[in-house]
Amino acid sequence: MESLEIKVNGLRLKANIFYPEKLKAKNPAILIIQGWTGQKENSYQYAQGLAKLGFICLLFDSSGHGESEGNIDTASLEDFTKDDMAVYDFLANFKGVDPKNISVVGSSFGGYRAAYLTFKHPVKNLVLRVPADYSNDTFKIARAKAGGSEIPEVMAWRKKSKKPNETYSLQALHNFDGNVLIIEAEFDEYVPRQTIENYKNAVKDKNKLTHVFMKGAPHSIKAGPFRDQVEKIYLDWFKKRLSD
């Protein structure tokens, strides 16, 4: 593992990169995007496992998160998506990375951002674990002010069926033509079943969609059985992508 610093809009974002044991001239890469208030350390276990498969994995703390500079209370959804695009560009130009073979993994708020990233950047494979969704009206509003699952109105909005053109993330996913893995948690208190259905329905080619239902799992998971299960899901799915 190597520690890195990536400058985005004048802010220094802290990152870590994990390498395969046997590096090739060009290696497939994975960008991992954390959820709201999440830190890069939350996904070390996944990055270590994926690196053993042969992927270069990059994780980072978003603006105002973890060790990175920025104000979490004033950054908007748009600001966070700019973080993602800049970090993607950094990864695409990193030594040893095949820029035509970059996958993105996102959890919760990071799932929304991972889907949105495919609007602007070529992504080969997309993983959305318990992906949240947000109204386009809040895109330029501070994420802390716009709120999320703690607001009843937001949760009520997430429980409604939506067409792919109703949110930026769903529209991006609808336009995406790569492989998609969507992971749902049975006891998710923040992302209702309907939100997951909206994401699933947005995928045009259902032959490229894999949906995994994690029985007994909550939205947020700590080190232990559920995190081990997520790691196994990731590794099994990405093993198949290596042979695609």
C-alpha atoms as an extended CHARMM CRD file, in Angstrom:
* protein
*
       244  EXT
         1         1  MET       CA              0.0000000000        0.0000000000        0.0000000000  PROA      1               0.0000000000
         2         2  GLU       CA              1.2000000000        3.5050000000       -0.8460000000  PROA      2               0.0000000000
         3         3  SER       CA             -0.0840000000        6.7960000000        0.5700000000  PROA      3               0.0000000000
         4         4  LEU       CA             -0.8500000000        9.5510000000       -1.9200000000  PROA      4               0.0000000000
         5         5  GLU       CA             -2.0340000000       13.1330000000       -2.0130000000  PROA      5               0.0000000000
         6         6  ILE       CA             -4.2810000000       14.3400000000       -4.8180000000  PROA      6               0.0000000000
         7         7  LYS       CA             -5.0160000000       18.0350000000       -5.3290000000  PROA      7               0.0000000000
         8         8  VAL       CA             -8.6020000000       18.8290000000       -6.3010000000  PROA      8               0.0000000000
         9         9  ASN       CA             -9.8430000000       22.4140000000       -6.6230000000  PROA      9               0.0000000000
        10        10  GLY       CA             -7.0930000000       23.6540000000       -4.3270000000  PROA      10              0.0000000000
        11        11  LEU       CA             -7.7610000000       20.9930000000       -1.6830000000  PROA      11              0.0000000000
        12        12  ARG       CA             -5.4460000000       18.1500000000       -0.7540000000  PROA      12              0.0000000000
        13        13  LEU       CA             -7.2440000000       14.8190000000       -0.7220000000  PROA      13              0.0000000000
        14        14  LYS       CA             -5.5600000000       11.8890000000        0.9840000000  PROA      14              0.0000000000
        15        15  ALA       CA             -5.5580000000        8.5490000000       -0.8130000000  PROA      15              0.0000000000
        16        16  ASN       CA             -4.1100000000        5.0600000000       -0.6700000000  PROA      16              0.0000000000
        17        17  ILE       CA             -3.2660000000        2.7810000000       -3.5410000000  PROA      17              0.0000000000
        18        18  PHE       CA             -2.9410000000       -1.0090000000       -3.4090000000  PROA      18              0.0000000000
        19        19  TYR       CA             -0.8870000000       -2.9500000000       -5.9520000000  PROA      19              0.0000000000
        20        20  PRO       CA             -1.0030000000       -6.5480000000       -7.2010000000  PROA      20              0.0000000000
        21        21  GLU       CA              1.9980000000       -8.6880000000       -6.2820000000  PROA      21              0.0000000000
        22        22  LYS       CA              2.8800000000       -9.0810000000       -9.9510000000  PROA      22              0.0000000000
        23        23  LEU       CA              2.5560000000       -5.7980000000      -11.7870000000  PROA      23              0.0000000000
        24        24  LYS       CA              2.1900000000       -5.7940000000      -15.5520000000  PROA      24              0.0000000000
        25        25  ALA       CA              2.8940000000       -2.9500000000      -17.9320000000  PROA      25              0.0000000000
        26        26  LYS       CA             -0.8460000000       -2.2310000000      -17.9120000000  PROA      26              0.0000000000
        27        27  ASN       CA             -3.1140000000       -3.4000000000      -15.1120000000  PROA      27              0.0000000000
        28        28  PRO       CA             -6.8780000000       -3.2020000000      -14.5820000000  PROA      28              0.0000000000
        29        29  ALA       CA             -7.7790000000       -0.7000000000      -11.8810000000  PROA      29              0.0000000000
        30        30  ILE       CA            -10.6200000000       -0.0490000000       -9.4570000000  PROA      30              0.0000000000
        31        31  LEU       CA            -11.6290000000        3.2620000000       -7.9040000000  PROA      31              0.0000000000
        32        32  ILE       CA            -13.4930000000        2.8310000000       -4.6050000000  PROA      32              0.0000000000
        33        33  ILE       CA            -15.7910000000        5.6650000000       -3.4490000000  PROA      33              0.0000000000
        34        34  GLN       CA            -16.9280000000        5.8200000000        0.1800000000  PROA      34              0.0000000000
        35        35  GLY       CA            -20.3370000000        6.7620000000        1.5390000000  PROA      35              0.0000000000
        36        36  TRP       CA            -21.3230000000        9.9060000000        3.4260000000  PROA      36              0.0000000000
        37        37  THR       CA            -18.8020000000       10.5310000000        6.2760000000  PROA      37              0.0000000000
        38        38  GLY       CA            -17.0580000000        7.2830000000        5.2450000000  PROA      38              0.0000000000
        39        39  GLN       CA            -13.2750000000        7.0500000000        5.2620000000  PROA      39              0.0000000000
        40        40  LYS       CA            -10.9300000000        5.1720000000        2.9620000000  PROA      40              0.0000000000
        41        41  GLU       CA             -9.9110000000        2.7770000000        5.7370000000  PROA      41              0.0000000000
        42        42  ASN       CA            -13.4320000000        1.3180000000        5.6220000000  PROA      42              0.0000000000
        43        43  SER       CA            -12.5590000000       -0.3960000000        2.3390000000  PROA      43              0.0000000000
        44        44  TYR       CA             -8.9850000000       -1.5300000000        2.9590000000  PROA      44              0.0000000000
        45        45  GLN       CA            -10.1650000000       -5.1240000000        3.2530000000  PROA      45              0.0000000000
        46        46  TYR       CA            -11.8100000000       -4.9890000000       -0.1740000000  PROA      46              0.0000000000
        47        47  ALA       CA             -8.8250000000       -3.2630000000       -1.7970000000  PROA      47              0.0000000000
        48        48  GLN       CA             -6.4080000000       -5.8490000000       -0.4230000000  PROA      48              0.0000000000
        49        49  GLY       CA             -8.5090000000       -8.7120000000       -1.7710000000  PROA      49              0.0000000000
        50        50  LEU       CA             -9.0150000000       -7.0990000000       -5.1710000000  PROA      50              0.0000000000
        51        51  ALA       CA             -5.3090000000       -6.3050000000       -5.4590000000  PROA      51              0.0000000000
        52        52  LYS       CA             -4.5630000000      -10.0010000000       -4.9740000000  PROA      52              0.0000000000
        53        53  LEU       CA             -6.7690000000      -10.6660000000       -8.0120000000  PROA      53              0.0000000000
        54        54  GLY       CA             -4.5820000000       -8.3620000000      -10.0900000000  PROA      54              0.0000000000
        55        55  PHE       CA             -6.2760000000       -4.9460000000       -9.7750000000  PROA      55              0.0000000000
        56        56  ILE       CA             -4.6370000000       -1.6770000000       -8.8100000000  PROA      56              0.0000000000
        57        57  CYS       CA             -7.0680000000       -0.2050000000       -6.2530000000  PROA      57              0.0000000000
        58        58  LEU       CA             -7.3400000000        3.4410000000       -5.2690000000  PROA      58              0.0000000000
        59        59  LEU       CA             -9.2800000000        4.6910000000       -2.2470000000  PROA      59              0.0000000000
        60        60  PHE       CA             -9.5340000000        8.2860000000       -1.0610000000  PROA      60              0.0000000000
        61        61  ASP       CA            -11.0910000000       10.5230000000        1.5630000000  PROA      61              0.0000000000
        62        62  SER       CA            -13.5300000000       12.9490000000       -0.0730000000  PROA      62              0.0000000000
        63        63  SER       CA            -13.4590000000       16.6790000000        0.6710000000  PROA      63              0.0000000000
        64        64  GLY       CA            -13.9570000000       17.2580000000        4.3900000000  PROA      64              0.0000000000
        65        65  HSD       CA            -13.7280000000       13.5370000000        5.1330000000  PROA      65              0.0000000000
        66        66  GLY       CA            -11.0490000000       11.6850000000        7.0700000000  PROA      66              0.0000000000
        67        67  GLU       CA             -7.5910000000       13.1360000000        6.4380000000  PROA      67              0.0000000000
        68        68  SER       CA             -8.5990000000       15.2960000000        3.4590000000  PROA      68              0.0000000000
        69        69  GLU       CA             -8.9550000000       19.0560000000        3.4130000000  PROA      69              0.0000000000
        70        70  GLY       CA            -12.3340000000       20.7290000000        2.8840000000  PROA      70              0.0000000000
        71        71  ASN       CA            -15.5270000000       21.4750000000        4.7410000000  PROA      71              0.0000000000
        72        72  ILE       CA            -18.0170000000       18.6240000000        4.8810000000  PROA      72              0.0000000000
        73        73  ASP       CA            -20.7730000000       21.0600000000        5.8830000000  PROA      73              0.0000000000
        74        74  THR       CA            -20.5080000000       23.2610000000        2.7860000000  PROA      74              0.0000000000
        75        75  ALA       CA            -19.5970000000       20.8100000000       -0.0100000000  PROA      75              0.0000000000
        76        76  SER       CA            -22.4460000000       20.0180000000       -2.4100000000  PROA      76              0.0000000000
        77        77  LEU       CA            -23.2780000000       16.8620000000       -4.3290000000  PROA      77              0.0000000000
        78        78  GLU       CA            -21.7140000000       18.5670000000       -7.3240000000  PROA      78              0.0000000000
        79        79  ASP       CA            -18.5100000000       19.2690000000       -5.3800000000  PROA      79              0.0000000000
        80        80  PHE       CA            -18.1920000000       15.6160000000       -4.3830000000  PROA      80              0.0000000000
        81        81  THR       CA            -18.7040000000       14.4650000000       -7.9760000000  PROA      81              0.0000000000
        82        82  LYS       CA            -15.8720000000       16.8080000000       -8.9740000000  PROA      82              0.0000000000
        83        83  ASP       CA            -13.6850000000       15.0430000000       -6.4050000000  PROA      83              0.0000000000
        84        84  ASP       CA            -14.5280000000       11.7380000000       -8.0550000000  PROA      84              0.0000000000
        85        85  MET       CA            -13.7810000000       12.9260000000      -11.5730000000  PROA      85              0.0000000000
        86        86  ALA       CA            -10.4280000000       14.4190000000      -10.5740000000  PROA      86              0.0000000000
        87        87  VAL       CA             -9.4050000000       11.2860000000       -8.6780000000  PROA      87              0.0000000000
        88        88  TYR       CA            -10.4960000000        9.1320000000      -11.6380000000  PROA      88              0.0000000000
        89        89  ASP       CA             -8.2860000000       11.2250000000      -13.9390000000  PROA      89              0.0000000000
        90        90  PHE       CA             -5.3910000000       10.8090000000      -11.5040000000  PROA      90              0.0000000000
        91        91  LEU       CA             -5.8670000000        7.0370000000      -11.5250000000  PROA      91              0.0000000000
        92        92  ALA       CA             -6.2250000000        6.8590000000      -15.3190000000  PROA      92              0.0000000000
        93        93  ASN       CA             -2.8510000000        8.5760000000      -15.6970000000  PROA      93              0.0000000000
        94        94  PHE       CA             -1.1240000000        6.6140000000      -12.9340000000  PROA      94              0.0000000000
        95        95  LYS       CA              1.8510000000        4.4700000000      -13.9430000000  PROA      95              0.0000000000
        96        96  GLY       CA              0.8460000000        0.8680000000      -14.5980000000  PROA      96              0.0000000000
        97        97  VAL       CA             -2.8880000000        1.5420000000      -14.9460000000  PROA      97              0.0000000000
        98        98  ASP       CA             -4.7200000000        0.5600000000      -18.1150000000  PROA      98              0.0000000000
        99        99  PRO       CA             -6.9120000000        3.6470000000      -18.7070000000  PROA      99              0.0000000000
       100       100  LYS       CA             -9.2950000000        1.5370000000      -20.7910000000  PROA      100             0.0000000000
       101       101  ASN       CA             -9.9120000000       -0.8920000000      -17.9310000000  PROA      101             0.0000000000
       102       102  ILE       CA            -11.0450000000        1.0980000000      -14.9020000000  PROA      102             0.0000000000
       103       103  SER       CA            -13.9410000000       -0.0830000000      -12.7650000000  PROA      103             0.0000000000
       104       104  VAL       CA            -15.7000000000        1.8770000000      -10.0090000000  PROA      104             0.0000000000
       105       105  VAL       CA            -17.1290000000        0.6600000000       -6.7020000000  PROA      105             0.0000000000
       106       106  GLY       CA            -19.3770000000        2.8820000000       -4.5900000000  PROA      106             0.0000000000
       107       107  SER       CA            -21.3470000000        2.3910000000       -1.3860000000  PROA      107             0.0000000000
       108       108  SER       CA            -24.4250000000        4.3800000000       -0.2900000000  PROA      108             0.0000000000
       109       109  PHE       CA            -23.7220000000        8.0490000000       -1.1670000000  PROA      109             0.0000000000
       110       110  GLY       CA            -20.6680000000        6.6980000000       -2.9550000000  PROA      110             0.0000000000
       111       111  GLY       CA            -22.9830000000        4.5170000000       -5.0570000000  PROA      111             0.0000000000
       112       112  TYR       CA            -24.8290000000        7.6080000000       -6.2850000000  PROA      112             0.0000000000
       113       113  ARG       CA            -21.4930000000        9.2180000000       -7.1130000000  PROA      113             0.0000000000
       114       114  ALA       CA            -20.1240000000        6.0970000000       -8.8030000000  PROA      114             0.0000000000
       115       115  ALA       CA            -23.1310000000        5.9640000000      -11.1030000000  PROA      115             0.0000000000
       116       116  TYR       CA            -22.8630000000        9.6910000000      -11.8420000000  PROA      116             0.0000000000
       117       117  LEU       CA            -19.1780000000        9.2960000000      -12.6980000000  PROA      117             0.0000000000
       118       118  THR       CA            -20.0950000000        7.1780000000      -15.7150000000  PROA      118             0.0000000000
       119       119  PHE       CA            -21.7110000000       10.2870000000      -17.2640000000  PROA      119             0.0000000000
       120       120  LYS       CA            -18.3170000000       11.8540000000      -17.8800000000  PROA      120             0.0000000000
       121       121  HSD       CA            -15.7620000000        9.0430000000      -17.7700000000  PROA      121             0.0000000000
       122       122  PRO       CA            -15.3310000000        5.6250000000      -19.3760000000  PROA      122             0.0000000000
       123       123  VAL       CA            -15.9770000000        2.9380000000      -16.7520000000  PROA      123             0.0000000000
       124       124  LYS       CA            -15.7090000000       -0.7540000000      -17.5750000000  PROA      124             0.0000000000
       125       125  ASN       CA            -17.5320000000       -2.2750000000      -14.5920000000  PROA      125             0.0000000000
       126       126  LEU       CA            -19.7260000000       -0.6440000000      -11.9740000000  PROA      126             0.0000000000
       127       127  VAL       CA            -20.4990000000       -1.8500000000       -8.4450000000  PROA      127             0.0000000000
       128       128  LEU       CA            -23.2250000000       -0.1730000000       -6.3840000000  PROA      128             0.0000000000
       129       129  ARG       CA            -23.5720000000       -1.4030000000       -2.7940000000  PROA      129             0.0000000000
       130       130  VAL       CA            -26.7490000000       -0.1050000000       -1.0980000000  PROA      130             0.0000000000
       131       131  PRO       CA            -26.7580000000        2.9420000000       -3.4370000000  PROA      131             0.0000000000
       132       132  ALA       CA            -28.6190000000        5.9880000000       -2.1770000000  PROA      132             0.0000000000
       133       133  ASP       CA            -30.3200000000        8.4330000000       -4.5230000000  PROA      133             0.0000000000
       134       134  TYR       CA            -30.8810000000       12.1810000000       -4.3920000000  PROA      134             0.0000000000
       135       135  SER       CA            -33.1720000000       14.6570000000       -6.0770000000  PROA      135             0.0000000000
       136       136  ASN       CA            -31.6210000000       16.7500000000       -8.8490000000  PROA      136             0.0000000000
       137       137  ASP       CA            -32.9250000000       19.8250000000       -7.0140000000  PROA      137             0.0000000000
       138       138  THR       CA            -30.3210000000       19.2570000000       -4.2870000000  PROA      138             0.0000000000
       139       139  PHE       CA            -27.3150000000       18.7980000000       -6.5860000000  PROA      139             0.0000000000
       140       140  LYS       CA            -25.8400000000       22.2390000000       -5.9780000000  PROA      140             0.0000000000
       141       141  ILE       CA            -26.9060000000       22.4930000000       -2.3300000000  PROA      141             0.0000000000
       142       142  ALA       CA            -24.5360000000       21.6500000000        0.5170000000  PROA      142             0.0000000000
       143       143  ARG       CA            -24.9480000000       17.9200000000        1.1330000000  PROA      143             0.0000000000
       144       144  ALA       CA            -25.1510000000       18.4830000000        4.9100000000  PROA      144             0.0000000000
       145       145  LYS       CA            -27.9310000000       21.0320000000        4.3880000000  PROA      145             0.0000000000
       146       146  ALA       CA            -29.8240000000       19.0660000000        1.7320000000  PROA      146             0.0000000000
       147       147  GLY       CA            -29.8280000000       16.0890000000        4.0840000000  PROA      147             0.0000000000
       148       148  GLY       CA            -30.3750000000       12.4360000000        3.4810000000  PROA      148             0.0000000000
       149       149  SER       CA            -31.8930000000        9.4930000000        5.3080000000  PROA      149             0.0000000000
       150       150  GLU       CA            -32.2790000000       11.4490000000        8.5460000000  PROA      150             0.0000000000
       151       151  ILE       CA            -35.0020000000       13.5360000000        6.9100000000  PROA      151             0.0000000000
       152       152  PRO       CA            -38.4620000000       11.8910000000        6.6340000000  PROA      152             0.0000000000
       153       153  GLU       CA            -39.2210000000       13.7040000000        3.3790000000  PROA      153             0.0000000000
       154       154  VAL       CA            -36.0940000000       12.3020000000        1.7710000000  PROA      154             0.0000000000
       155       155  MET       CA            -36.9420000000        8.7680000000        2.8560000000  PROA      155             0.0000000000
       156       156  ALA       CA            -40.4940000000        9.1740000000        1.5420000000  PROA      156             0.0000000000
       157       157  TRP       CA            -39.0420000000       10.3810000000       -1.7780000000  PROA      157             0.0000000000
       158       158  ARG       CA            -36.7500000000        7.3380000000       -1.9710000000  PROA      158             0.0000000000
       159       159  LYS       CA            -39.7130000000        5.0090000000       -1.5390000000  PROA      159             0.0000000000
       160       160  LYS       CA            -41.2980000000        6.2260000000       -4.7760000000  PROA      160             0.0000000000
       161       161  SER       CA            -40.8730000000        4.5170000000       -8.1370000000  PROA      161             0.0000000000
       162       162  LYS       CA            -38.7710000000        6.5890000000      -10.5230000000  PROA      162             0.0000000000
       163       163  LYS       CA            -38.0140000000        6.5150000000      -14.2210000000  PROA      163             0.0000000000
       164       164  PRO       CA            -34.3750000000        6.5930000000      -15.3520000000  PROA      164             0.0000000000
       165       165  ASN       CA            -34.5910000000       10.2310000000      -16.4110000000  PROA      165             0.0000000000
       166       166  GLU       CA            -35.7320000000       11.4600000000      -12.9820000000  PROA      166             0.0000000000
       167       167  THR       CA            -32.3330000000       11.6000000000      -11.2410000000  PROA      167             0.0000000000
       168       168  TYR       CA            -28.7890000000       12.1110000000      -12.4430000000  PROA      168             0.0000000000
       169       169  SER       CA            -27.5950000000        8.7890000000      -11.0730000000  PROA      169             0.0000000000
       170       170  LEU       CA            -30.3940000000        6.7670000000      -12.6670000000  PROA      170             0.0000000000
       171       171  GLN       CA            -29.9240000000        8.5400000000      -16.0030000000  PROA      171             0.0000000000
       172       172  ALA       CA            -26.1890000000        7.8610000000      -15.9390000000  PROA      172             0.0000000000
       173       173  LEU       CA            -26.7770000000        4.2040000000      -15.1160000000  PROA      173             0.0000000000
       174       174  HSD       CA            -29.3480000000        3.9510000000      -17.9210000000  PROA      174             0.0000000000
       175       175  ASN       CA            -26.7330000000        5.2270000000      -20.3880000000  PROA      175             0.0000000000
       176       176  PHE       CA            -24.0110000000        2.9320000000      -19.0350000000  PROA      176             0.0000000000
       177       177  ASP       CA            -23.2980000000       -0.1500000000      -21.1490000000  PROA      177             0.0000000000
       178       178  GLY       CA            -20.8480000000       -2.0170000000      -18.9120000000  PROA      178             0.0000000000
       179       179  ASN       CA            -21.3900000000       -4.7390000000      -16.3200000000  PROA      179             0.0000000000
       180       180  VAL       CA            -23.2780000000       -3.7190000000      -13.1750000000  PROA      180             0.0000000000
       181       181  LEU       CA            -23.3810000000       -5.2980000000       -9.7200000000  PROA      181             0.0000000000
       182       182  ILE       CA            -26.0310000000       -3.9920000000       -7.3040000000  PROA      182             0.0000000000
       183       183  ILE       CA            -25.9330000000       -5.1820000000       -3.6850000000  PROA      183             0.0000000000
       184       184  GLU       CA            -29.0210000000       -4.8420000000       -1.5100000000  PROA      184             0.0000000000
       185       185  ALA       CA            -29.1330000000       -5.2100000000        2.2830000000  PROA      185             0.0000000000
       186       186  GLU       CA            -32.2140000000       -6.8670000000        3.8210000000  PROA      186             0.0000000000
       187       187  PHE       CA            -32.3730000000       -4.5560000000        6.8400000000  PROA      187             0.0000000000
       188       188  ASP       CA            -31.2490000000       -1.3590000000        5.1580000000  PROA      188             0.0000000000
       189       189  GLU       CA            -32.5980000000        1.5190000000        7.2210000000  PROA      189             0.0000000000
       190       190  TYR       CA            -31.4640000000        4.2110000000        4.7720000000  PROA      190             0.0000000000
       191       191  VAL       CA            -31.9940000000        2.8410000000        1.2610000000  PROA      191             0.0000000000
       192       192  PRO       CA            -35.5110000000        1.4100000000        0.7620000000  PROA      192             0.0000000000
       193       193  ARG       CA            -36.2180000000       -1.5520000000       -1.5000000000  PROA      193             0.0000000000
       194       194  GLN       CA            -37.8110000000        0.8110000000       -4.0460000000  PROA      194             0.0000000000
       195       195  THR       CA            -34.5720000000        2.7550000000       -4.4560000000  PROA      195             0.0000000000
       196       196  ILE       CA            -32.7730000000       -0.4950000000       -5.2600000000  PROA      196             0.0000000000
       197       197  GLU       CA            -35.5450000000       -1.3780000000       -7.7330000000  PROA      197             0.0000000000
       198       198  ASN       CA            -35.1510000000        2.0280000000       -9.3650000000  PROA      198             0.0000000000
       199       199  TYR       CA            -31.4500000000        1.3640000000       -9.8970000000  PROA      199             0.0000000000
       200       200  LYS       CA            -32.0880000000       -2.1480000000      -11.2100000000  PROA      200             0.0000000000
       201       201  ASN       CA            -34.7670000000       -0.8890000000      -13.5940000000  PROA      201             0.0000000000
       202       202  ALA       CA            -32.4120000000        1.8020000000      -14.9130000000  PROA      202             0.0000000000
       203       203  VAL       CA            -30.0280000000       -0.8270000000      -16.3010000000  PROA      203             0.0000000000
       204       204  LYS       CA            -30.9920000000       -1.2890000000      -19.9550000000  PROA      204             0.0000000000
       205       205  ASP       CA            -29.2740000000       -4.6080000000      -20.5990000000  PROA      205             0.0000000000
       206       206  LYS       CA            -30.3920000000       -6.9160000000      -17.8100000000  PROA      206             0.0000000000
       207       207  ASN       CA            -27.9170000000       -9.5490000000      -19.0540000000  PROA      207             0.0000000000
       208       208  LYS       CA            -25.1810000000       -7.2920000000      -17.7250000000  PROA      208             0.0000000000
       209       209  LEU       CA            -26.8590000000       -6.8400000000      -14.3340000000  PROA      209             0.0000000000
       210       210  THR       CA            -26.0830000000       -8.8790000000      -11.2270000000  PROA      210             0.0000000000
       211       211  HSD       CA            -28.2480000000       -8.2900000000       -8.1630000000  PROA      211             0.0000000000
       212       212  VAL       CA            -27.1950000000       -9.7010000000       -4.7890000000  PROA      212             0.0000000000
       213       213  PHE       CA            -29.4990000000       -9.6670000000       -1.7660000000  PROA      213             0.0000000000
       214       214  MET       CA            -27.6040000000       -9.7870000000        1.5280000000  PROA      214             0.0000000000
       215       215  LYS       CA            -29.9080000000      -11.5190000000        3.9870000000  PROA      215             0.0000000000
       216       216  GLY       CA            -29.8030000000      -10.0630000000        7.4850000000  PROA      216             0.0000000000
       217       217  ALA       CA            -27.4340000000       -7.2460000000        6.5500000000  PROA      217             0.0000000000
       218       218  PRO       CA            -27.8730000000       -3.6010000000        7.6430000000  PROA      218             0.0000000000
       219       219  HSD       CA            -26.9370000000       -0.5590000000        5.5570000000  PROA      219             0.0000000000
       220       220  SER       CA            -23.6220000000        0.1990000000        7.2540000000  PROA      220             0.0000000000
       221       221  ILE       CA            -21.2990000000       -2.6870000000        7.9620000000  PROA      221             0.0000000000
       222       222  LYS       CA            -18.2540000000       -2.9840000000       10.1970000000  PROA      222             0.0000000000
       223       223  ALA       CA            -15.3970000000       -5.4620000000       10.2300000000  PROA      223             0.0000000000
       224       224  GLY       CA            -16.8150000000       -8.9300000000       10.6910000000  PROA      224             0.0000000000
       225       225  PRO       CA            -19.0920000000      -11.4380000000        8.9120000000  PROA      225             0.0000000000
       226       226  PHE       CA            -20.9770000000       -8.9400000000        6.7290000000  PROA      226             0.0000000000
       227       227  ARG       CA            -17.8180000000       -7.1870000000        5.5610000000  PROA      227             0.0000000000
       228       228  ASP       CA            -16.3130000000      -10.6090000000        4.8300000000  PROA      228             0.0000000000
       229       229  GLN       CA            -19.4230000000      -11.4400000000        2.8150000000  PROA      229             0.0000000000
       230       230  VAL       CA            -19.1590000000       -8.2320000000        0.8030000000  PROA      230             0.0000000000
       231       231  GLU       CA            -15.5080000000       -8.9770000000        0.0930000000  PROA      231             0.0000000000
       232       232  LYS       CA            -16.4260000000      -12.4210000000       -1.2140000000  PROA      232             0.0000000000
       233       233  ILE       CA            -19.1780000000      -10.9550000000       -3.4060000000  PROA      233             0.0000000000
       234       234  TYR       CA            -16.7210000000       -8.4440000000       -4.8650000000  PROA      234             0.0000000000
       235       235  LEU       CA            -14.0030000000      -11.0140000000       -5.4720000000  PROA      235             0.0000000000
       236       236  ASP       CA            -16.3220000000      -13.5770000000       -7.0770000000  PROA      236             0.0000000000
       237       237  TRP       CA            -17.8340000000      -10.9500000000       -9.3840000000  PROA      237             0.0000000000
       238       238  PHE       CA            -14.5330000000       -9.3410000000      -10.3990000000  PROA      238             0.0000000000
       239       239  LYS       CA            -12.9250000000      -12.7400000000      -11.0620000000  PROA      239             0.0000000000
       240       240  LYS       CA            -15.5000000000      -13.2040000000      -13.8050000000  PROA      240             0.0000000000
       241       241  ARG       CA            -14.7940000000       -9.7320000000      -15.1540000000  PROA      241             0.0000000000
       242       242  LEU       CA            -11.1260000000      -10.6300000000      -15.6430000000  PROA      242             0.0000000000
       243       243  SER       CA            -12.1810000000      -13.2580000000      -18.1820000000  PROA      243             0.0000000000
       244       244  ASP       CA            -14.8510000000      -11.1300000000      -19.9220000000  PROA      244             0.0000000000
